[in-house]
């Protein structure tokens, strides 16, 4: 994970459960202006991943339109 301690108003962290590249993990990936970045947080549990996200973010519930692997997003 790169310099993720800074809040970025143009970014969103999307949390996935068991994505294909980490089938036994929870993974948060940062999108900047809706484009993937190299920033990723990996944990064994959802709580583990949440604890590693930058401070000051707000959680968004998943939408019915989200990929089924998406658990939540943070802005």
PDB file with SEQRES, HELIX, SHEET and CRYST1 records, atoms N, CA, C and O in Angstrom:
SEQRES   1 A   75  UNK UNK UNK UNK UNK UNK UNK UNK UNK UNK UNK UNK UNK          
SEQRES   2 A   75  UNK UNK UNK UNK UNK UNK UNK UNK UNK UNK UNK UNK UNK          
SEQRES   3 A   75  UNK UNK UNK UNK UNK UNK UNK UNK UNK UNK UNK UNK UNK          
SEQRES   4 A   75  UNK UNK UNK UNK UNK UNK UNK UNK UNK UNK UNK UNK UNK          
SEQRES   5 A   75  UNK UNK UNK UNK UNK UNK UNK UNK UNK UNK UNK UNK UNK          
SEQRES   6 A   75  UNK UNK UNK UNK UNK UNK UNK UNK UNK UNK                      
HELIX    1 AA1 UNK A   20  UNK A   22  5                                   3    
HELIX    2 AA2 UNK A   46  UNK A   52  1                                   7    
SHEET    1 AA1 5 UNK A  35  UNK A  43  0                                        
SHEET    2 AA1 5 UNK A  26  UNK A  32 -1                                        
SHEET    3 AA1 5 UNK A  11  UNK A  17 -1                                        
SHEET    4 AA1 5 UNK A  70  UNK A  74 -1                                        
SHEET    5 AA1 5 UNK A  59  UNK A  61 -1                                        
CRYST1    1.000    1.000    1.000  90.00  90.00  90.00 P 1           1          
ATOM      1  N   UNK A   1       0.848  -1.170   0.000  1.00  0.00           N  
ATOM      2  CA  UNK A   1       0.000   0.000   0.000  1.00  0.00           C  
ATOM      3  C   UNK A   1       0.889   1.227   0.000  1.00  0.00           C  
ATOM      4  O   UNK A   1       1.840   1.301   0.779  1.00  0.00           O  
ATOM      5  N   UNK A   2       0.601   2.179  -0.849  1.00  0.00           N  
ATOM      6  CA  UNK A   2       1.397   3.394  -0.862  1.00  0.00           C  
ATOM      7  C   UNK A   2       0.826   4.410   0.112  1.00  0.00           C  
ATOM      8  O   UNK A   2       0.135   4.029   1.057  1.00  0.00           O  
ATOM      9  N   UNK A   3       1.087   5.654  -0.086  1.00  0.00           N  
ATOM     10  CA  UNK A   3       0.803   6.711   0.880  1.00  0.00           C  
ATOM     11  C   UNK A   3      -0.700   6.891   1.105  1.00  0.00           C  
ATOM     12  O   UNK A   3      -1.262   7.909   0.701  1.00  0.00           O  
ATOM     13  N   UNK A   4      -1.354   5.927   1.738  1.00  0.00           N  
ATOM     14  CA  UNK A   4      -2.804   5.939   1.883  1.00  0.00           C  
ATOM     15  C   UNK A   4      -3.275   6.645   3.144  1.00  0.00           C  
ATOM     16  O   UNK A   4      -4.472   6.635   3.431  1.00  0.00           O  
ATOM     17  N   UNK A   5      -2.374   7.256   3.908  1.00  0.00           N  
ATOM     18  CA  UNK A   5      -2.796   7.943   5.121  1.00  0.00           C  
ATOM     19  C   UNK A   5      -3.388   9.309   4.837  1.00  0.00           C  
ATOM     20  O   UNK A   5      -3.959   9.928   5.735  1.00  0.00           O  
ATOM     21  N   UNK A   6      -3.266   9.792   3.616  1.00  0.00           N  
ATOM     22  CA  UNK A   6      -3.832  11.077   3.243  1.00  0.00           C  
ATOM     23  C   UNK A   6      -5.218  10.872   2.657  1.00  0.00           C  
ATOM     24  O   UNK A   6      -5.420  10.021   1.791  1.00  0.00           O  
ATOM     25  N   UNK A   7      -6.177  11.667   3.142  1.00  0.00           N  
ATOM     26  CA  UNK A   7      -7.534  11.610   2.604  1.00  0.00           C  
ATOM     27  C   UNK A   7      -7.519  12.241   1.216  1.00  0.00           C  
ATOM     28  O   UNK A   7      -6.917  13.298   1.022  1.00  0.00           O  
ATOM     29  N   UNK A   8      -8.163  11.614   0.271  1.00  0.00           N  
ATOM     30  CA  UNK A   8      -8.221  12.076  -1.104  1.00  0.00           C  
ATOM     31  C   UNK A   8      -9.688  12.117  -1.508  1.00  0.00           C  
ATOM     32  O   UNK A   8     -10.336  11.075  -1.606  1.00  0.00           O  
ATOM     33  N   UNK A   9     -10.218  13.324  -1.746  1.00  0.00           N  
ATOM     34  CA  UNK A   9     -11.635  13.474  -2.062  1.00  0.00           C  
ATOM     35  C   UNK A   9     -12.043  12.811  -3.372  1.00  0.00           C  
ATOM     36  O   UNK A   9     -13.233  12.618  -3.621  1.00  0.00           O  
ATOM     37  N   UNK A  10     -11.082  12.465  -4.201  1.00  0.00           N  
ATOM     38  CA  UNK A  10     -11.388  11.847  -5.496  1.00  0.00           C  
ATOM     39  C   UNK A  10     -11.212  10.335  -5.485  1.00  0.00           C  
ATOM     40  O   UNK A  10     -11.262   9.692  -6.534  1.00  0.00           O  
ATOM     41  N   UNK A  11     -11.006   9.768  -4.302  1.00  0.00           N  
ATOM     42  CA  UNK A  11     -10.775   8.332  -4.207  1.00  0.00           C  
ATOM     43  C   UNK A  11     -11.896   7.626  -3.465  1.00  0.00           C  
ATOM     44  O   UNK A  11     -12.603   8.215  -2.647  1.00  0.00           O  
ATOM     45  N   UNK A  12     -12.033   6.358  -3.776  1.00  0.00           N  
ATOM     46  CA  UNK A  12     -12.948   5.480  -3.064  1.00  0.00           C  
ATOM     47  C   UNK A  12     -12.227   4.147  -2.856  1.00  0.00           C  
ATOM     48  O   UNK A  12     -11.554   3.650  -3.758  1.00  0.00           O  
ATOM     49  N   UNK A  13     -12.373   3.583  -1.676  1.00  0.00           N  
ATOM     50  CA  UNK A  13     -11.826   2.263  -1.373  1.00  0.00           C  
ATOM     51  C   UNK A  13     -12.974   1.271  -1.480  1.00  0.00           C  
ATOM     52  O   UNK A  13     -13.996   1.435  -0.813  1.00  0.00           O  
ATOM     53  N   UNK A  14     -12.822   0.255  -2.300  1.00  0.00           N  
ATOM     54  CA  UNK A  14     -13.843  -0.782  -2.479  1.00  0.00           C  
ATOM     55  C   UNK A  14     -13.328  -2.057  -1.824  1.00  0.00           C  
ATOM     56  O   UNK A  14     -12.225  -2.519  -2.115  1.00  0.00           O  
ATOM     57  N   UNK A  15     -14.150  -2.621  -0.930  1.00  0.00           N  
ATOM     58  CA  UNK A  15     -13.762  -3.816  -0.183  1.00  0.00           C  
ATOM     59  C   UNK A  15     -14.437  -5.036  -0.796  1.00  0.00           C  
ATOM     60  O   UNK A  15     -15.655  -5.067  -0.966  1.00  0.00           O  
ATOM     61  N   UNK A  16     -13.630  -6.034  -1.122  1.00  0.00           N  
ATOM     62  CA  UNK A  16     -14.101  -7.275  -1.741  1.00  0.00           C  
ATOM     63  C   UNK A  16     -13.893  -8.444  -0.790  1.00  0.00           C  
ATOM     64  O   UNK A  16     -12.942  -8.468  -0.009  1.00  0.00           O  
ATOM     65  N   UNK A  17     -14.783  -9.397  -0.869  1.00  0.00           N  
ATOM     66  CA  UNK A  17     -14.606 -10.655  -0.140  1.00  0.00           C  
ATOM     67  C   UNK A  17     -14.231 -11.742  -1.133  1.00  0.00           C  
ATOM     68  O   UNK A  17     -14.975 -12.017  -2.074  1.00  0.00           O  
ATOM     69  N   UNK A  18     -13.085 -12.352  -0.924  1.00  0.00           N  
ATOM     70  CA  UNK A  18     -12.599 -13.480  -1.726  1.00  0.00           C  
ATOM     71  C   UNK A  18     -12.534 -13.184  -3.227  1.00  0.00           C  
ATOM     72  O   UNK A  18     -13.131 -13.906  -4.026  1.00  0.00           O  
ATOM     73  N   UNK A  19     -11.806 -12.117  -3.616  1.00  0.00           N  
ATOM     74  CA  UNK A  19     -11.633 -11.897  -5.062  1.00  0.00           C  
ATOM     75  C   UNK A  19     -10.754 -12.997  -5.650  1.00  0.00           C  
ATOM     76  O   UNK A  19     -10.037 -13.670  -4.909  1.00  0.00           O  
ATOM     77  N   UNK A  20     -10.795 -13.192  -6.961  1.00  0.00           N  
ATOM     78  CA  UNK A  20     -10.042 -14.290  -7.582  1.00  0.00           C  
ATOM     79  C   UNK A  20      -8.543 -14.289  -7.271  1.00  0.00           C  
ATOM     80  O   UNK A  20      -7.938 -15.357  -7.168  1.00  0.00           O  
ATOM     81  N   UNK A  21      -7.935 -13.107  -7.120  1.00  0.00           N  
ATOM     82  CA  UNK A  21      -6.494 -13.073  -6.861  1.00  0.00           C  
ATOM     83  C   UNK A  21      -6.133 -13.301  -5.386  1.00  0.00           C  
ATOM     84  O   UNK A  21      -4.967 -13.538  -5.071  1.00  0.00           O  
ATOM     85  N   UNK A  22      -7.115 -13.233  -4.486  1.00  0.00           N  
ATOM     86  CA  UNK A  22      -6.916 -13.515  -3.056  1.00  0.00           C  
ATOM     87  C   UNK A  22      -8.153 -14.265  -2.546  1.00  0.00           C  
ATOM     88  O   UNK A  22      -8.940 -13.701  -1.786  1.00  0.00           O  
ATOM     89  N   UNK A  23      -8.332 -15.507  -2.946  1.00  0.00           N  
ATOM     90  CA  UNK A  23      -9.591 -16.218  -2.692  1.00  0.00           C  
ATOM     91  C   UNK A  23      -9.944 -16.461  -1.220  1.00  0.00           C  
ATOM     92  O   UNK A  23     -11.102 -16.740  -0.909  1.00  0.00           O  
ATOM     93  N   UNK A  24      -8.975 -16.360  -0.318  1.00  0.00           N  
ATOM     94  CA  UNK A  24      -9.254 -16.592   1.102  1.00  0.00           C  
ATOM     95  C   UNK A  24      -9.121 -15.323   1.935  1.00  0.00           C  
ATOM     96  O   UNK A  24      -8.956 -15.397   3.153  1.00  0.00           O  
ATOM     97  N   UNK A  25      -9.190 -14.166   1.295  1.00  0.00           N  
ATOM     98  CA  UNK A  25      -8.936 -12.896   1.977  1.00  0.00           C  
ATOM     99  C   UNK A  25     -10.024 -11.863   1.672  1.00  0.00           C  
ATOM    100  O   UNK A  25     -10.842 -12.023   0.766  1.00  0.00           O  
ATOM    101  N   UNK A  26      -9.989 -10.813   2.462  1.00  0.00           N  
ATOM    102  CA  UNK A  26     -10.721  -9.586   2.159  1.00  0.00           C  
ATOM    103  C   UNK A  26      -9.709  -8.614   1.591  1.00  0.00           C  
ATOM    104  O   UNK A  26      -8.573  -8.546   2.060  1.00  0.00           O  
ATOM    105  N   UNK A  27     -10.117  -7.859   0.580  1.00  0.00           N  
ATOM    106  CA  UNK A  27      -9.196  -6.959  -0.104  1.00  0.00           C  
ATOM    107  C   UNK A  27      -9.891  -5.623  -0.349  1.00  0.00           C  
ATOM    108  O   UNK A  27     -11.014  -5.581  -0.853  1.00  0.00           O  
ATOM    109  N   UNK A  28      -9.218  -4.541   0.009  1.00  0.00           N  
ATOM    110  CA  UNK A  28      -9.693  -3.195  -0.326  1.00  0.00           C  
ATOM    111  C   UNK A  28      -8.777  -2.635  -1.402  1.00  0.00           C  
ATOM    112  O   UNK A  28      -7.553  -2.695  -1.291  1.00  0.00           O  
ATOM    113  N   UNK A  29      -9.382  -2.097  -2.433  1.00  0.00           N  
ATOM    114  CA  UNK A  29      -8.614  -1.499  -3.534  1.00  0.00           C  
ATOM    115  C   UNK A  29      -9.045  -0.042  -3.675  1.00  0.00           C  
ATOM    116  O   UNK A  29     -10.232   0.280  -3.628  1.00  0.00           O  
ATOM    117  N   UNK A  30      -8.053   0.829  -3.848  1.00  0.00           N  
ATOM    118  CA  UNK A  30      -8.362   2.252  -4.001  1.00  0.00           C  
ATOM    119  C   UNK A  30      -8.528   2.595  -5.471  1.00  0.00           C  
ATOM    120  O   UNK A  30      -7.684   2.271  -6.306  1.00  0.00           O  
ATOM    121  N   UNK A  31      -9.639   3.260  -5.764  1.00  0.00           N  
ATOM    122  CA  UNK A  31      -9.891   3.817  -7.089  1.00  0.00           C  
ATOM    123  C   UNK A  31      -9.751   5.329  -6.979  1.00  0.00           C  
ATOM    124  O   UNK A  31     -10.265   5.937  -6.040  1.00  0.00           O  
ATOM    125  N   UNK A  32      -9.067   5.928  -7.921  1.00  0.00           N  
ATOM    126  CA  UNK A  32      -8.929   7.384  -7.977  1.00  0.00           C  
ATOM    127  C   UNK A  32      -9.603   7.851  -9.250  1.00  0.00           C  
ATOM    128  O   UNK A  32      -9.228   7.443 -10.349  1.00  0.00           O  
ATOM    129  N   UNK A  33     -10.603   8.710  -9.098  1.00  0.00           N  
ATOM    130  CA  UNK A  33     -11.399   9.161 -10.248  1.00  0.00           C  
ATOM    131  C   UNK A  33     -11.914   7.959 -11.046  1.00  0.00           C  
ATOM    132  O   UNK A  33     -11.904   7.962 -12.277  1.00  0.00           O  
ATOM    133  N   UNK A  34     -12.362   6.936 -10.317  1.00  0.00           N  
ATOM    134  CA  UNK A  34     -12.917   5.690 -10.886  1.00  0.00           C  
ATOM    135  C   UNK A  34     -11.905   4.860 -11.675  1.00  0.00           C  
ATOM    136  O   UNK A  34     -12.295   3.991 -12.455  1.00  0.00           O  
ATOM    137  N   UNK A  35     -10.623   5.117 -11.482  1.00  0.00           N  
ATOM    138  CA  UNK A  35      -9.582   4.304 -12.126  1.00  0.00           C  
ATOM    139  C   UNK A  35      -8.823   3.541 -11.054  1.00  0.00           C  
ATOM    140  O   UNK A  35      -8.531   4.098  -9.995  1.00  0.00           O  
ATOM    141  N   UNK A  36      -8.498   2.279 -11.305  1.00  0.00           N  
ATOM    142  CA  UNK A  36      -7.726   1.506 -10.323  1.00  0.00           C  
ATOM    143  C   UNK A  36      -6.360   2.132 -10.055  1.00  0.00           C  
ATOM    144  O   UNK A  36      -5.732   2.698 -10.950  1.00  0.00           O  
ATOM    145  N   UNK A  37      -5.924   2.020  -8.825  1.00  0.00           N  
ATOM    146  CA  UNK A  37      -4.572   2.437  -8.446  1.00  0.00           C  
ATOM    147  C   UNK A  37      -3.838   1.182  -7.976  1.00  0.00           C  
ATOM    148  O   UNK A  37      -4.419   0.097  -7.960  1.00  0.00           O  
ATOM    149  N   UNK A  38      -2.624   1.313  -7.611  1.00  0.00           N  
ATOM    150  CA  UNK A  38      -1.871   0.185  -7.074  1.00  0.00           C  
ATOM    151  C   UNK A  38      -2.069  -0.005  -5.577  1.00  0.00           C  
ATOM    152  O   UNK A  38      -1.493  -0.918  -4.985  1.00  0.00           O  
ATOM    153  N   UNK A  39      -2.882   0.853  -4.958  1.00  0.00           N  
ATOM    154  CA  UNK A  39      -3.086   0.775  -3.518  1.00  0.00           C  
ATOM    155  C   UNK A  39      -4.053  -0.346  -3.170  1.00  0.00           C  
ATOM    156  O   UNK A  39      -5.166  -0.415  -3.693  1.00  0.00           O  
ATOM    157  N   UNK A  40      -3.609  -1.216  -2.283  1.00  0.00           N  
ATOM    158  CA  UNK A  40      -4.422  -2.364  -1.881  1.00  0.00           C  
ATOM    159  C   UNK A  40      -4.160  -2.659  -0.407  1.00  0.00           C  
ATOM    160  O   UNK A  40      -3.043  -2.504   0.086  1.00  0.00           O  
ATOM    161  N   UNK A  41      -5.206  -3.082   0.276  1.00  0.00           N  
ATOM    162  CA  UNK A  41      -5.127  -3.523   1.666  1.00  0.00           C  
ATOM    163  C   UNK A  41      -5.667  -4.941   1.706  1.00  0.00           C  
ATOM    164  O   UNK A  41      -6.736  -5.211   1.161  1.00  0.00           O  
ATOM    165  N   UNK A  42      -4.943  -5.851   2.344  1.00  0.00           N  
ATOM    166  CA  UNK A  42      -5.326  -7.259   2.395  1.00  0.00           C  
ATOM    167  C   UNK A  42      -5.445  -7.677   3.854  1.00  0.00           C  
ATOM    168  O   UNK A  42      -4.601  -7.327   4.679  1.00  0.00           O  
ATOM    169  N   UNK A  43      -6.500  -8.428   4.167  1.00  0.00           N  
ATOM    170  CA  UNK A  43      -6.669  -8.917   5.528  1.00  0.00           C  
ATOM    171  C   UNK A  43      -7.413 -10.235   5.562  1.00  0.00           C  
ATOM    172  O   UNK A  43      -8.027 -10.648   4.578  1.00  0.00           O  
ATOM    173  N   UNK A  44      -7.348 -10.887   6.709  1.00  0.00           N  
ATOM    174  CA  UNK A  44      -8.047 -12.162   6.882  1.00  0.00           C  
ATOM    175  C   UNK A  44      -9.537 -11.978   7.158  1.00  0.00           C  
ATOM    176  O   UNK A  44     -10.340 -12.871   6.888  1.00  0.00           O  
ATOM    177  N   UNK A  45      -9.903 -10.808   7.700  1.00  0.00           N  
ATOM    178  CA  UNK A  45     -11.304 -10.538   8.033  1.00  0.00           C  
ATOM    179  C   UNK A  45     -11.677  -9.143   7.550  1.00  0.00           C  
ATOM    180  O   UNK A  45     -10.810  -8.332   7.225  1.00  0.00           O  
ATOM    181  N   UNK A  46     -12.965  -8.879   7.508  1.00  0.00           N  
ATOM    182  CA  UNK A  46     -13.451  -7.557   7.141  1.00  0.00           C  
ATOM    183  C   UNK A  46     -12.972  -6.526   8.164  1.00  0.00           C  
ATOM    184  O   UNK A  46     -12.572  -5.424   7.790  1.00  0.00           O  
ATOM    185  N   UNK A  47     -13.009  -6.871   9.429  1.00  0.00           N  
ATOM    186  CA  UNK A  47     -12.554  -5.959  10.481  1.00  0.00           C  
ATOM    187  C   UNK A  47     -11.070  -5.654  10.320  1.00  0.00           C  
ATOM    188  O   UNK A  47     -10.639  -4.520  10.531  1.00  0.00           O  
ATOM    189  N   UNK A  48     -10.297  -6.654   9.952  1.00  0.00           N  
ATOM    190  CA  UNK A  48      -8.862  -6.473   9.721  1.00  0.00           C  
ATOM    191  C   UNK A  48      -8.621  -5.444   8.615  1.00  0.00           C  
ATOM    192  O   UNK A  48      -7.803  -4.537   8.773  1.00  0.00           O  
ATOM    193  N   UNK A  49      -9.331  -5.585   7.505  1.00  0.00           N  
ATOM    194  CA  UNK A  49      -9.162  -4.638   6.393  1.00  0.00           C  
ATOM    195  C   UNK A  49      -9.611  -3.244   6.815  1.00  0.00           C  
ATOM    196  O   UNK A  49      -8.925  -2.261   6.535  1.00  0.00           O  
ATOM    197  N   UNK A  50     -10.751  -3.151   7.484  1.00  0.00           N  
ATOM    198  CA  UNK A  50     -11.236  -1.838   7.936  1.00  0.00           C  
ATOM    199  C   UNK A  50     -10.196  -1.132   8.797  1.00  0.00           C  
ATOM    200  O   UNK A  50     -10.022   0.082   8.686  1.00  0.00           O  
ATOM    201  N   UNK A  51      -9.509  -1.871   9.647  1.00  0.00           N  
ATOM    202  CA  UNK A  51      -8.537  -1.261  10.560  1.00  0.00           C  
ATOM    203  C   UNK A  51      -7.312  -0.721   9.828  1.00  0.00           C  
ATOM    204  O   UNK A  51      -6.581   0.107  10.371  1.00  0.00           O  
ATOM    205  N   UNK A  52      -7.085  -1.180   8.608  1.00  0.00           N  
ATOM    206  CA  UNK A  52      -5.916  -0.756   7.831  1.00  0.00           C  
ATOM    207  C   UNK A  52      -6.214   0.375   6.855  1.00  0.00           C  
ATOM    208  O   UNK A  52      -5.295   0.905   6.231  1.00  0.00           O  
ATOM    209  N   UNK A  53      -7.482   0.751   6.711  1.00  0.00           N  
ATOM    210  CA  UNK A  53      -7.845   1.841   5.802  1.00  0.00           C  
ATOM    211  C   UNK A  53      -7.460   3.179   6.418  1.00  0.00           C  
ATOM    212  O   UNK A  53      -7.328   3.290   7.637  1.00  0.00           O  
ATOM    213  N   UNK A  54      -7.277   4.201   5.573  1.00  0.00           N  
ATOM    214  CA  UNK A  54      -6.955   5.523   6.113  1.00  0.00           C  
ATOM    215  C   UNK A  54      -8.038   6.007   7.080  1.00  0.00           C  
ATOM    216  O   UNK A  54      -9.220   5.718   6.896  1.00  0.00           O  
ATOM    217  N   UNK A  55      -7.631   6.729   8.087  1.00  0.00           N  
ATOM    218  CA  UNK A  55      -8.575   7.284   9.058  1.00  0.00           C  
ATOM    219  C   UNK A  55      -9.402   8.401   8.409  1.00  0.00           C  
ATOM    220  O   UNK A  55      -8.941   9.073   7.486  1.00  0.00           O  
ATOM    221  N   UNK A  56     -10.617   8.585   8.903  1.00  0.00           N  
ATOM    222  CA  UNK A  56     -11.458   9.688   8.442  1.00  0.00           C  
ATOM    223  C   UNK A  56     -12.363   9.366   7.276  1.00  0.00           C  
ATOM    224  O   UNK A  56     -13.042  10.254   6.761  1.00  0.00           O  
ATOM    225  N   UNK A  57     -12.389   8.112   6.845  1.00  0.00           N  
ATOM    226  CA  UNK A  57     -13.268   7.721   5.744  1.00  0.00           C  
ATOM    227  C   UNK A  57     -14.666   7.399   6.266  1.00  0.00           C  
ATOM    228  O   UNK A  57     -14.850   7.117   7.450  1.00  0.00           O  
ATOM    229  N   UNK A  58     -15.653   7.446   5.359  1.00  0.00           N  
ATOM    230  CA  UNK A  58     -17.031   7.103   5.682  1.00  0.00           C  
ATOM    231  C   UNK A  58     -17.456   5.887   4.882  1.00  0.00           C  
ATOM    232  O   UNK A  58     -17.181   5.789   3.687  1.00  0.00           O  
ATOM    233  N   UNK A  59     -18.133   4.956   5.557  1.00  0.00           N  
ATOM    234  CA  UNK A  59     -18.536   3.701   4.921  1.00  0.00           C  
ATOM    235  C   UNK A  59     -19.843   3.883   4.145  1.00  0.00           C  
ATOM    236  O   UNK A  59     -20.777   4.544   4.600  1.00  0.00           O  
ATOM    237  N   UNK A  60     -19.872   3.276   2.964  1.00  0.00           N  
ATOM    238  CA  UNK A  60     -21.069   3.215   2.134  1.00  0.00           C  
ATOM    239  C   UNK A  60     -21.514   1.761   2.035  1.00  0.00           C  
ATOM    240  O   UNK A  60     -20.697   0.873   1.792  1.00  0.00           O  
ATOM    241  N   UNK A  61     -22.783   1.523   2.219  1.00  0.00           N  
ATOM    242  CA  UNK A  61     -23.316   0.168   2.048  1.00  0.00           C  
ATOM    243  C   UNK A  61     -23.214  -0.227   0.587  1.00  0.00           C  
ATOM    244  O   UNK A  61     -23.173   0.626  -0.300  1.00  0.00           O  
ATOM    245  N   UNK A  62     -23.172  -1.513   0.349  1.00  0.00           N  
ATOM    246  CA  UNK A  62     -23.112  -1.984  -1.032  1.00  0.00           C  
ATOM    247  C   UNK A  62     -24.433  -1.712  -1.731  1.00  0.00           C  
ATOM    248  O   UNK A  62     -25.481  -1.648  -1.088  1.00  0.00           O  
ATOM    249  N   UNK A  63     -24.385  -1.558  -3.012  1.00  0.00           N  
ATOM    250  CA  UNK A  63     -25.554  -1.333  -3.854  1.00  0.00           C  
ATOM    251  C   UNK A  63     -25.923  -2.638  -4.549  1.00  0.00           C  
ATOM    252  O   UNK A  63     -25.067  -3.501  -4.745  1.00  0.00           O  
ATOM    253  N   UNK A  64     -27.169  -2.785  -4.916  1.00  0.00           N  
ATOM    254  CA  UNK A  64     -27.592  -3.956  -5.680  1.00  0.00           C  
ATOM    255  C   UNK A  64     -26.869  -4.043  -7.024  1.00  0.00           C  
ATOM    256  O   UNK A  64     -26.790  -5.118  -7.619  1.00  0.00           O  
ATOM    257  N   UNK A  65     -26.350  -2.930  -7.496  1.00  0.00           N  
ATOM    258  CA  UNK A  65     -25.633  -2.900  -8.785  1.00  0.00           C  
ATOM    259  C   UNK A  65     -24.173  -3.290  -8.649  1.00  0.00           C  
ATOM    260  O   UNK A  65     -23.495  -3.510  -9.653  1.00  0.00           O  
ATOM    261  N   UNK A  66     -23.673  -3.380  -7.409  1.00  0.00           N  
ATOM    262  CA  UNK A  66     -22.269  -3.742  -7.194  1.00  0.00           C  
ATOM    263  C   UNK A  66     -22.004  -5.189  -7.593  1.00  0.00           C  
ATOM    264  O   UNK A  66     -22.899  -6.034  -7.599  1.00  0.00           O  
ATOM    265  N   UNK A  67     -20.756  -5.437  -7.921  1.00  0.00           N  
ATOM    266  CA  UNK A  67     -20.290  -6.808  -8.140  1.00  0.00           C  
ATOM    267  C   UNK A  67     -20.622  -7.623  -6.891  1.00  0.00           C  
ATOM    268  O   UNK A  67     -20.507  -7.101  -5.782  1.00  0.00           O  
ATOM    269  N   UNK A  68     -21.031  -8.885  -7.034  1.00  0.00           N  
ATOM    270  CA  UNK A  68     -21.380  -9.698  -5.872  1.00  0.00           C  
ATOM    271  C   UNK A  68     -20.241  -9.856  -4.848  1.00  0.00           C  
ATOM    272  O   UNK A  68     -20.510 -10.152  -3.684  1.00  0.00           O  
ATOM    273  N   UNK A  69     -18.998  -9.668  -5.250  1.00  0.00           N  
ATOM    274  CA  UNK A  69     -17.877  -9.779  -4.324  1.00  0.00           C  
ATOM    275  C   UNK A  69     -17.677  -8.536  -3.455  1.00  0.00           C  
ATOM    276  O   UNK A  69     -16.970  -8.590  -2.448  1.00  0.00           O  
ATOM    277  N   UNK A  70     -18.303  -7.405  -3.843  1.00  0.00           N  
ATOM    278  CA  UNK A  70     -18.158  -6.177  -3.087  1.00  0.00           C  
ATOM    279  C   UNK A  70     -18.950  -6.254  -1.789  1.00  0.00           C  
ATOM    280  O   UNK A  70     -20.132  -6.599  -1.790  1.00  0.00           O  
ATOM    281  N   UNK A  71     -18.293  -5.932  -0.690  1.00  0.00           N  
ATOM    282  CA  UNK A  71     -18.947  -5.930   0.625  1.00  0.00           C  
ATOM    283  C   UNK A  71     -19.343  -4.519   1.046  1.00  0.00           C  
ATOM    284  O   UNK A  71     -20.404  -4.320   1.638  1.00  0.00           O  
ATOM    285  N   UNK A  72     -18.489  -3.537   0.741  1.00  0.00           N  
ATOM    286  CA  UNK A  72     -18.757  -2.147   1.107  1.00  0.00           C  
ATOM    287  C   UNK A  72     -17.733  -1.276   0.428  1.00  0.00           C  
ATOM    288  O   UNK A  72     -16.765  -1.767  -0.154  1.00  0.00           O  
ATOM    289  N   UNK A  73     -17.953   0.036   0.507  1.00  0.00           N  
ATOM    290  CA  UNK A  73     -17.004   1.011  -0.035  1.00  0.00           C  
ATOM    291  C   UNK A  73     -16.797   2.110   0.983  1.00  0.00           C  
ATOM    292  O   UNK A  73     -17.648   2.341   1.841  1.00  0.00           O  
ATOM    293  N   UNK A  74     -15.668   2.788   0.889  1.00  0.00           N  
ATOM    294  CA  UNK A  74     -15.313   3.856   1.825  1.00  0.00           C  
ATOM    295  C   UNK A  74     -14.861   5.086   1.044  1.00  0.00           C  
ATOM    296  O   UNK A  74     -14.058   4.990   0.116  1.00  0.00           O  
ATOM    297  N   UNK A  75     -15.393   6.245   1.437  1.00  0.00           N  
ATOM    298  CA  UNK A  75     -14.980   7.522   0.810  1.00  0.00           C  
ATOM    299  C   UNK A  75     -14.537   8.480   1.896  1.00  0.00           C  
ATOM    300  O   UNK A  75     -14.149   9.611   1.601  1.00  0.00           O  
TER     301      UNK A  75                                                      
END                                                                             
